[in-house]
Amino acid sequence: MRWEFPMHSAPWAGVLATAGGLVFSGSDEGNFFALDAKTGKPLWDFQTGGPIAANPVSFNVDGRQCVAIAADRVLYVFGL
């Protein structure tokens, strides 16, 4: 095993890894977070205010990578 990242509860959402070395996931407590793919260290997190039960999605807009997550009837989109 290369690294592990402990979570407070089992995730309902899947995990997304990008070619840019990022790993994204979310928790039932509403935390959406990015990890360094090489080390597993947290890079940032965002509290959505509601459970995350859908997989994160990565897409490109005008050459800029974005990641989106749905939580508690809200769609959040982050530019990377």
HUBELCOR-V648818 format. One record per helix or strand of 3 or more residues. SS is the DSSP state (a for helix, b for strand). FROM is the first residue (numbers start at 1). LEN is the number of residues. If there is no record, write none. Layout:
# HUBELCOR-V648818
SS	FROM	LEN
SS	FROM	LEN
This chain:
# HUBELCOR-V648818
b	22	5
b	31	6
b	42	6
b	57	5
b	64	8
b	74	6
